[in-house]
Amino acid sequence: MAENARKKKVLVVGAGAAGMSCAHHLIQHPEKFDVTLIDAVDYCGGQAFSIPIDKEKFGASWLNQGVQGGSNIFHHTMTMFARQGHHADPVKLQVSFGKDEGFWTNVFPTQLLAKHEKEIKRFQTVIKLVRWFELPLGLLSISTLMKIFRFSNEFTNLICLPMVALFLGTGNATPEVPAIVLERLITSPTYGMWYPGDKLSVASNMPPMVVFPNFSEFYSDWKDDLVKKGVHVRLSTEVTRVVKRDKNSVTVKVIQRTPAEDSHNPNSAFAAEGGVDGDAKELTEEYDELVLATLADTAKRLLEPTASFREKRFLGNAKFSDDITVTHCDTAYMRKHYENFYRPDLSVSALGHPAIDQTVRLDMAKKSYSPMYYIKEYPADPSKLEMCFDCTNYQGQFPPDTPFESHVFQTIFLNKERDGHLWSIDEIDESKIIRKDWWHQLCHSWTHYLFVIPLMFLLQGHKRTRYAAAWTLVNAHEVAVISGIAAAVDLGAKYPEDLEQDKFSLLAFRLYYLLIYGKWYSRKTAKGKKGVKGEEGQGWASGLYGSVYQGPGAKDEERTMWREEVKKGRSLEKIE
C-alpha cells in the first residue's frame, strides 16, 4: 500500500496514437506511475484502424482506414511499429491531380504544365522569397500570397493548392494554410515532399514514402503490451466531464458504454450530437494528473466546468470540419472524375525555352504510371477539392499488377457544412460501397499557427492537465506519437534511450517539446558512444540531418507486407 501511495495516478483520455504513446512511456516507470487509459470506443487506435475486405475479389483481406502512410521522417512511429513486431513498407508516391486539360502529375509532364510554364518558373522564385523572408511572407495564407504575386486562379487552384492538400490532408482549408507550409514542402531537404522544386514542371520527384502495417493488429498488440505492463486500459468507457482540478488532484465523471458491433461506439448523450447511452450512470473518479489525448473541441467540452478563460479561448481557436470517407470499388466513378492511366494526348514531350526533352519520363510513365493519390477540383468552385486514394496501388498488402477493376478506392468528401452542396457522393454506385466513415478533421488555417500552436506552452501542465494530440502542431500520426511522449516526459518519464541516440528523432522531439511546452530537453545519454544504453539507435538515422529512417520499423523493399500476407493466407499471389 505504501508503495502504491507513492505512485502518481495519471488518467490518459483517448486511446489513439497520442494516448497510447503517452501511456506506453509512462508505464516504463511502474514504480512512479499508476496509468489508466480510457476511450469511449471499443478499440485502440483512434482514426487509425483496419477493416475487412473480400480477399478473393480484391487480393487482400484487410484495408487500413483513416491513416494509411507517412514519410521517412516518421522515426517515432516506425520505432513503435518495431517494438510490437510490425513494420512499414517503402513506396514512391505517384499522384494524379485534376482531370482532362486540367490534369497534371509528378510522374510525367502534361499540357497544363506546359500552359503555365512562365508561372511555374516565377513560382519557384516566389518560393525562394518566402524562404528568405519567412517573417512576414511565410505567415500569409497561401491564397493571399498567390494574389499578391498575381498568379492566375487556374495556376493557384489546379497546381498550387493540391501540392499542400496532399501532404497535410488540409483539404478545403488549404487556401488558408500559412505559406510557410507550402514553401517548406518545396525547399526542405528533410520533410519537403516536393524537394527540390522544378522550374519546368513544379514537382518531378516521386517522394519516398512509407505505408503502414495492419493498424488494427498493431494497436491490438500495443494494447495487450500495455495491459501486460500494468496499464489499466478501459475501452467503451467515456469521460463525460472534468468536475474539479486543483493543486492536489483532478476529479472526473465517467460512464460505461455498450460496445457497438464494429467497436465504433456512436457519440453518447454527453456529446454534442447526442442520442445513445443517455441513461448510463456516471461514476466519480480522482487522479493526480490528466492527459487529454483528444481533439481540441472535445477537450474544451470536457473541461467546461473547470476551464479558465485562457483554456476556453485557446482550445476554441482550433477549428474542425466534418468529412466523410467512402471506401468503394466503383471504377466507373474513378474513370469519370480522375485520370487513372497514362494518357498520351495529355502529355508533352518537351518543356521550357529552349525545349528540354522529357521522353525519358514519358517512357517510364507508359510502363509504370500507377497513381496512388488523387485530387479533383469541383468545376463550380475549383478552389474546393475532393481527395481520393487508390488503396491497391498505395497500401502494401495488395498484389502488384492487380487489374484496375479489382482496385479499392477511398474517396474523401470535405467540409460538409460549407461545401456539401458541391459533393458528387451520390454518383458512387451504392452496390460498390464497402464502408462510409465520418471524420472530425482539423482545419490547418493560418489562425491555427498564429493563435493555437505558439500559445500551447501556456496551457501545458496548467491545473494538472496536459494535451497530447496531432492538432497541437500538424495533423500527422508522427506528431501524435511525439505529443504523447512529450506529455509523459513532462510528467517525469524518460525519453527512450534508443531514440535519443537517433539524432533525427531527438531533434524532432526537442523542437516539439520546445515549441509546445516552452522547454528544452537535455539528453540523458552520451552522444554517439559505444556501450551506452540505446546504442542501437545510432544506426537508425541516415541521410541529411539523419532524417531518413533506417531502423527495424521499416523494410527496404516494396510490397514486403504483401509477401508476408501471402504466406499467412491473407493476400493472394495474383488476381487473374
N, C-alpha and C positions, 0 to 999 in steps of 0.2 A: 504493500500500500504506500509506503514512504517513497519507494522508487517511482511509482506511478504518479504520485502527487507532484513530483519534481518535473514531470513531463509537461510540455506546453501543448494544450489541446487546440488543434488547428482544424477549422472547417473549410474545406475547399468546395465551392459550389460550381458545378459544371464539370462533366467528365469528358470534355473534348480534349484536343491536343494540349491546350494550356493547363487545364486542371489535372490531367494525367501526368504531365511533365512536373508540375508542382508537387503533387503527391509522391511521385517517384523519387524526387530528390530530397524531399523531407524525410521519407522513411529510410533513407540511407543512414539516418541517425535515430534509430529506435529508442535510444536512451534519452533523447532530447524531445522527441515529438510523438504525440498521440494524434494520428491523422484520420480524419473522416472525409470521405469523398462522396458527394451527393449529386444525383442528376434525376430530373423529372421523367426522362425517358428510360427505357429498359435495356439500354446498351451503352457501351462506351465508344467514344469517337466523335460525337457531335455531328458536324457536317461531313465527316469522313466515314463512309461505310460502303459495304458492297451489297449487291442484290443478285439473286439467282437468275440465270437466263438459260435458254434451251441450247444445250451443247451440240446436239445433232444439227440444229438449224444455223447456229452462229459460230460454232467451232470452239467455244469456251463455255464453261458452266457458271461463270460469275462475271460481274462488271463493277468496277469502282464507280461510286456515285458521289457527286458533290466535290470531291477533291481527287484529282487524277494524277497530277505530276508536278514537277517543280524544276529547280535549277541545280547545277552542280555546286552552287554555294550553300546549299541546304545541309551543312555539315551536322548540325544538331539533330535534325530529322533523321538523317541516314544512320547516324550513330545509334539512335533509339531503335531503328529497324534491326540493326545488328545485335543489339542487346537482347532482342526477343527472337533471334534466329531468322530474320527476314532480310530482304534486300530490295533495292530499286534496280531498274534496268536502264541503260542509256538509250537515248533516241535523239535523232537530229530532226528538229522541228521544221515542218513544211506547212505553209499557210495558204489560204485562199480567201482573198478579200474582194468582195463585190461580185458583180455579175455582168456578163457580156462586155460592152465597151467600157464599163466601169470596173473591170476586173484587174487585179494585179497580185503578184506573189513574190516571195523572196527567192523562188527557185529559178524562174526564167523571166526575161523582160517582156513586157506587154505593151500594147498600143497606148494604154492610159499613161504609162510611164514615159513613153516617147512624146506624148502630147504635152506633158508637163516638165520637159527636160530643163527649161530655164528656171522654173520654180524649184525643182529638186536641187539644182546647183545652189540657188540662193538660200534654200532651206538649210543646207549644210553650213553656210556662212552664218546664218542666224543662230544656229545651234552653238557654234563657237562663241558668238557674242554672249549668249546666255551662260555659257561655261565661264567666260571671263568676268561677267557681271551678274553672278547669281543673286546678289542683292543689288538692285531690286528686281531684275528681269525674271529670275527664277521663281519669284513668288506670284507673278502674274498667272492668271489662268491661261490654259492653252488657247482657248478661243480668243482671249484678249491679245495675247502675243501674236497670233496669226493675223488679227485685224490691224494691229499696229504696223506690222511689216507688210501689209497689203497682199496677203496670199489670197488666192481665189477660194470661193466657197467649195468648189469641186475638189481642189487640192486638199483643203482642210478636212472635209468630210470623208472623202474616199481614200486618201492616202495617209494623212497625219493621224487622225483620231484612232483608226484601227490598230496602229502600232502600240498605243498605250492601253487600249481596252483589252488587248490580248494579255499583256503582262500582269496586270493587277486585277483583271476581271472588273474593271471600273464601269464597263457598260455605258449606259446613257448619262452617267455623271462625268464622263471623260472630258467634255469641254471645260468643266470647272476644275479639273485636276491642275495643280501647280505646274508651270512649265519646266521646273527643275526636274520633275519626274521624266518628262519626255527627253530632256537634254541628257540625263544620266543613262537612260536606256540606249543612247547612241554613243556617248563619249566614255562611259566607264568600261575599262577593260576587265573588270571583275563581274559585275552583275548587269552590264549593258547587253541586253538581249540582241540589239541591232548593232553592236560594236564590231568593227568600225563602220561608221556611216559611209554610204556610197554616193558619190556625186552624180552618178549616172542613173542608178535605179533605187535610191533611198536605202534599201537593205538587200544585200545579195548573199549574206551568210545564212547558213542553216544552224541556228543556235543549238549547241549541245545541251540537251535537257535530260531529265530522268523521269521515268514513270514508276508509280508506287505499287507495292505489293497489295495482295488482298487485304483491304483495310479492316474488314470485319474480323478476319482471323488475327491480324496484327494486334488490334485493340483488345480482342478477347484474350489473347496470350498475355498482353501487358496487364490487363485487369487481374488475371489469375496470378501473375507475378507479384502485383501489389498486395493482393489478399494474402498470399503466402508470406510476404514480408511483414504483414501486420496492419495494413491499411484497412479501415472499415469502409468498404465500398457498398453504398446503398443506392441501388437503382430503383426506378419507379417511386422515388421519394422526392418531394418538392419542397424547397424552401419558399414559403409564401410571403414572408416579410421579416425584416430585421427590426425588432421592437426596442432594443436597447444597446447602446455602445457607450461605455465609459472607460475610465482609466484601469479598471480591473477586469472587464470581461465584455463579451458580445452575446446577446440573447436573441435567438431566432425562433420563428414558428415554422413547423414542418407538417406535411401531411403525407400519408401513404397513398400511392396511386395504384390503379388497376392496370396491369400491363396490357397493351394492345397486342394484337396477334403478330404484327410485324415489328413490335418493340418500339415503334414511333408513337408514343403516347401523345394524344392531342393536348392542346393547352387546357389548363384547368379553369375553374370558375374564378381563380385568383388572378389569372392573366387577363389582359385587355379583351381578347377575343371571347373568352369565357365559354361555359357550356357543359363541362363534364366534371365528375368527381366533386361537385359542389357541396355534397353532404358529408364529405370526409372531415374527420375530427382533427383539428390542429393540436400538435403537441409542442411544448416549450422545451428548448434545449439551450445549454450555455457552453460557450467556448472561450478560449483565451484570445484567439486570433481568427480573422476571417479573410479568406481569399476568394474574390468574386471572379471566377473564370467564365463569365457570361458576356453577352452583348451589353453595350453601354446603356441602352434604354431599359434592359432587364435589370441591370444593377441599380439604375435610378429608381425604378419601381419598387424593388425590394428594400431599398434604403429609405424610401419616402418618409416613414415615421420618424427617422432619426437623422435625416440628411441635412447637412448645412447648406447655406445659400451657395457657397462655392461648389459643393458637390453637385447640387442640382443644376447649376449653371454650366459647369464644365462637361458633365455627363450628357446634358441636354444638347450640347453643341455637336455631338456625334450624330450624324443623320443616316437613316437607313431607308431602303426601298424594298418592296416585296416583288420577288422574281419567281418564275416557275420554270423548272427544267422538265422537258418532255423527252423521255427515253423511248426511242422508236426504231422501226426498220422500214420506214416509208421512203424508198429510193425515188419514187416519183416526186415527192416534195423536195428532196435534195436536188434532183435534176432541174426542177423548175426554178429554184431560188439560189442555187450555188453552182460554182464551177468545180467539178469533181475530178476532171481529167485534163490532160494537156490538149489545148486547142490551137492548132497551127494558125487559124485565122485571126486569133487574138495576140499572137506572139510577134516579135520583131527580131530581126537578125543582127541589128546594129543599133547602138546608142551613141549620142554625143556628136560634137563637131570639133575636129574631124571624126568621122564614124569609127567606133571601136567595135570589132566583130564580137558577136555573142553566140556563135554557133556551138561552142563547147557546152554552154549552159542549156541551149535548146536540145542538143543531143542527149544530155543527161535527163532532161525533163521528159523527153519522149519515152525513155525506158523506165523511169522510176518516179514520176511525179505522183505522190500519194499524200494529198493534203490531210492534215490532222486537225487543224483549227480553222474555222470559217467565220467570216463576218459578212452580214448582209445589211445594207443601208436601206431604210424604208423610202420608197420613191416620194411619198407625201412629205417627208421631212428627213433628208439624208444625214442630218446630224444625229439621228436616233438609230440605234443598232439592234440587230438580233445576232446572237452568238451561237456557235454550234461546234461540237466535236464529232469527228469520225473516230469513234472509240476503237474500232477494229484496226485502223491504221496507227492509232496512238498507243493504246494500252498493250502491255507486253505479254498477255496470256493468250492472245489470238494467233491462229496460224498465219504465217506470211502468205501473201498472194491469195487471200480469201476473195472469192468473187464478190463484186460490188453488191449484188442482190442479197448477199448474206451478211452485209455490214450492219452494225448497230450504231446509232447516232444519238447524240444528246443535243437538243435544240433548246436554247435558253431565251425566254421572253422576259424583258426587263421593265421594271418600274410600272407595275400595274396601274397605280393610281393616276400617274401623269400620262403614261404612254400606252396604256392598254388598248386604246382605240386604234393604234397602228398595227397591232399584232395580227399575224396570219396563222395563229394557232389552230383555228378551225379548219384550215386546209389540210392538216395532218390526218391521214386515214385512221379513224378510231380503232379499227381492227388491227392496226400495226403499232399501236402504242403499248409499250411494255410497262411503263410506270410514269407517274407525274409526281413531282416533289416541289413544294413551295419553300422558298428561302427568304430570310430576312437579312439583306446584304448591306454592308457598309458602303456609303457613298464617299468616295475619296475626293471631296471638294477642297478647294483652296482654304476654306474656313476650317476644315479639319486640321490642316497642317499649321494654321495660324492660331487657332483658339482651343485646340484639344491637346495635340502632342506636346507642344512646348510647355504646357501647364500641368502635365500629368504628375510631375515630381511634387507638386503641391498637395496632391491627393494621396500619394502612396504612403501607407503607414498611418494616415490620419484616422483617429478613432479606431485603431487596431484593425484597419481594413486596407487590403491591397487589391490591385486589379491586374489580372493576367488574361490577356486575350490578344488576338491579332489586331483588333481595332485600335489598340494603343499605339500602333505605328502604321503598318500596311497590311492588307488582307492577304496573308500568306501563312501556310502551315508552319514554316520555319519560324516566323515571328511568334506564332502562338507557343511553340515549344520553348523558345528563348524566354518568352514572357513568364512562363511557368517556372523556369529555372531561376529567373531574376527574383520572383516573389519568394521562392524557397531560400535563396541566398540572403535576401534581405531579412528573413526571419531567423537566420543563423545556420542554415545548411551550407555545405561546401559545394563549390563549383567542381564538377568532375575533373579528376587529375589527368585523365587521358585527353579530354577536350582542352584542358589548359596547355597541354603540350602540342595541340593542333593550333598553329598560330592564327589561322583564319577564324576558327571557332572562338578563340579567346578575344580576337579583335572585334568580332561581331557582337559578342556578349558585352564586352566593355563599353562599346558605343551605345548599345541599347540601354545598359544599366545607367550610364552617364546621362543620357537624354531623358529617360523615363523616370529615373529615381534621383537624378541630380548627384550621383555618387560615382566615384572612380573605383573600379575593382582592382585590387592589388593581387598579383599572382602569388600563390602559396607554394609552388614547387619551382625548383631550379630550372632555368630555361635551357632546353636542348641538351641536357647532360644524360649520359648513360647511367642506368641504375636507379634513376629517380622513379617515383611512382607515376604510373600513367605513361611510361616511356613509349609504349606502342603508338600513342597518338602523334608522335613526331613524324611518322611517315604518312599521315593521312592528308596532309596539306601539300598540294603541288601547284604549279602554275604561278602566275603573277600574284604576289601577296599571299600565296598559299590558298587561293580561292577555289581551286579545283579539287574536289573531294576524291581521295584515293584510299579510303578506309574500307572496312569489311561490310559496310552497309550498302554498297553498290557494286554491281558487276561491270566488267569491261565490254561484254559482248551483248548486242541487242537480242531480244527475244529469248534470253536465258530462262526467263519466267515461263514462257510457253513450253520449252523443252522439259522443264521440271513438272509442269502441269500435265503434259502428255504421259509422263511416267506414272503420275498419280491417277491417271484415268479421268482427269477433269478437263482436258482440252483434246481436240482432235489433231492428228498429224496434218490432215489436209481436208478441205471441203471440195468435193468434186463438182 
